[in-house]
Amino acid sequence: MNTERLIRGAAAFGLDLTEHQAGQFAQYYELLVEWNEKINLTAITDEEEVIDKHFLDSLAGVKACIVPDDARILDVGTGAGFPGMALAIAFPQAQFCLMDATGKKVRFLETVASALGLTNVQAIQGRAEELAHDPVFRAQFDLVTSRAVAALPVLLEYLSGFVKMNGRIAAYKGPTFNEEFAAAAGAMKTLGLALEKTELVSIGDQQHTIAVFTKKKALADRYPRPQAQIRKKPL
């Protein structure tokens, strides 16, 4: 893998990846391509596209959100580990929990973490709207991330139960962010969330918005609702 492209791209976000970390990303890429032949992890396998559209896109979160060394971070709907696994490589002193509903993807993540020697990663199988009511996970995280999971009004309900008071949500969103944000006003009020900042990120020919929300009040016990209710009647 062209680690120089990765290192240069990360440096543009203020991240100085070591050669060891770049090597971990290269091994991650090899495992991604290998496992993708067996299970559907990503439609993108070209090396440069993976670097730009998965690795660097994941790392771009640091432009909007500082990652403290002692932070507990949850990545919901992590899939093949984006952005969670990429951030875990870049921030080895923080603790990461990567959550996905698909068991095969969780096994892939466990394989990657083991192969790369990442002792700061735990992969969990489960659905967000269910695990957010589990005391082990509810209001336990300093930062919750998610990329390409659901429209913002739905996504915020999925994520809000995991965040500590004054903790943050970092939502990686595409070109429809402005419309989604306008539709999420009711959800933000009900869930006690406030928009802290947005960061427009350009990588190659694509642009994404990373929106950071802060939890300002305790979440009512009934949230998040069951998935069918969330999707049928967003807040």
N, C-alpha and C positions, 0 to 999 in steps of 0.2 A: 504494500500500500504506500502511496505517496505521502509519507508523514510530514514532509515539508509543507505541503499544501494545508494540512491540518494545523500545524504549528503556526503558520502565518495567519491563517483564518482566526484561530483562537486569540492570537496576539492582538488582532483588531478589536477584540472585546475586552482587552486588558488582562487576558489569561496567558500566563507563561507556562506552557506545558513542558515537562521535562522529557528527555529522550525515553525514559522508562514509561511515562504515561503515554507517549506517542506509540511506543511498542505495544502497550496494552490495547490501544485503539486498533492497531493493525491486527492483533490477534482476535479482537472482537469482530472485526470485519470478516476475517477468515471463517470464524464460527457462524456468523450470520449467513454467509453464502452457502456454507456446508449444510446447515440446518434448513435453510430455505428450500432445499431440494426435497426435503421430507415433509415439512409443514409450512403453511402459508404465513410467513413472517412479514414480508415486504415485497412490493412490486418493483422496488428499486434495488438493483444489485450492482450496477456499474460503479466502479471504485470512486470516481470523482463525484458522482451523484450522491453516493452514500456519505461521503465526506461532507458535501455541502448541505444536502437536504435532510440528513439524519444527524450526523455528529455535530457539525457546526450550528445547525438550526437548534439543536438541544442546548448547546453551550451558550447560545445567544441569550439565554435567560439571565445570565449574570449582568447584562446591560441594564436590566430592570430591577434586579433583586440580588442583594448581597447575601452570600451563603456563609453564615458564621461557622467556625470550626466545630462547635459543640451542638449544632442544630440537628433536630430530628426532622427528616423530610420524607414525605409520602408522595409517590407518583401513582396516580390512579389511572387505570386503563393503559398501563405502560406498554403493552404489546411486546415488541422486540426490545424494549428497554429505553424508549425515547419519551421524554428527556432523561429519565431517572438514572439509567446505567451510565450514560455519558457524563452526567454531573457527578456521579459517584466516583468515576475515574479521576475527574478533575479536582474533586474535593474529598480526599481520603480521610480527613479528620471529622467529617460530618457522617451521620448515620442515615442510611437510606432504606426505606421499605418500598418495594416495587410490587404493586397490586394489579392482578389481571384475573378475569373470570375464566380464562382458558388454561387448563392444566398443562397442555403441551408447551405453551409459551412460558409458563412458570418454570417448567423443567429446563427449557432453553436458558432462561435467565440464571437458574442455579448453576448450570454448566458453565456459563460465561463467568460468573462470579468466582467459581472454583478455579477455573483455568487461569484467570487473571490475578488470582490471589487477593481478591477484594473481600476483606473481612468486615467491611462497613456496609454490606448489602444483604438484605433479607428479601426473598421473593415469597409472596403470599397469593394463594388462589382465593378469589371471592368476589362478590358483587358489592359495589360501593354502597348502595342503598341499604344493604343488610349489615355489612361490617361497620358502618358508621354508627350503629346502635350498640355495638359490642364495646364494653368498658375498656378492653385492651387497646382499642383504636380511637374511641370517641374523645375528642378534644385533647389529643395527645401529641400533636405535631406543630412544630414552629412554622413549617412551610409545606403547602400541598401544591403539587404541580400536576398538570394534565395537558396533553397535546392531541388534538384531532379526535375528541371523544364525543362531544355533543354540543348543540347550540348553547349559548351562554346561560339563558334562564334555567335550562335543565342542568347544565354542568355545575352551576353554583350550588344548586340544591344537593347534588351528589357529593360535593366536596366540603361543604360548610360544616358538616358534623365532625370532621376529623381535625379541625383547626383549633388550637388553643386560643384563649382570649388574647387579643392583640396580635395573634399570628396572622400569616398571610397566605393568600392563594395566588399562584402565578399561572394564568391561563394563556396557553399558546394558541393564538387565533389567526385565521386567514383573512382574506380580503373582505369578508362580510362582517368584520368586527363592529363597525359603527351601527349597522342595523341591529345586530345582536345586542349591543349594549343598550340601545334605545328600548328594546323589548325586555331588558332585564331589570328595569327600574323597580318593578313590583317585587321581584325576587330579592334584590339587594335590600330593600326595606324590610321584608318579612324575615330574612335570614340574618339581619344585623351586619351587613357588609357595606364597606365604603371603598370606592375606587381611590387607590393611593397614587397610581401613576400608570401611564402607558408608554411603551417604547416601540417605535417602528424599526424593524430590523430588515436590512437588505442583504441577501446572500446570493450572489450570482444574479439570475434573472427573476428571483422571487422575493416577495416582501411579506413579512408576517408582523402582527402586532402581539406583543406580550403585555398583558394587562395584569396588574397587581392589585389585589383587593385585601383590605384589612378587616379582621373580625372585631366589631365594636361592641357587640352585646351577646349575651348567652343565647344559645339556640334552643328553641322550644323542643321538648322531648319528641314531639310527633314528626320532626323533620330529621332526615329525609323521609318522605312518604314512599310507599311501594312503587316500583318502577312503572307499573301500568298507570298509576295516578299521576306521576311526574310527567310522563310523556303525553298523556291524554289532556291534562290540564296544567300546563306550566304556571308557576307563580307569576 
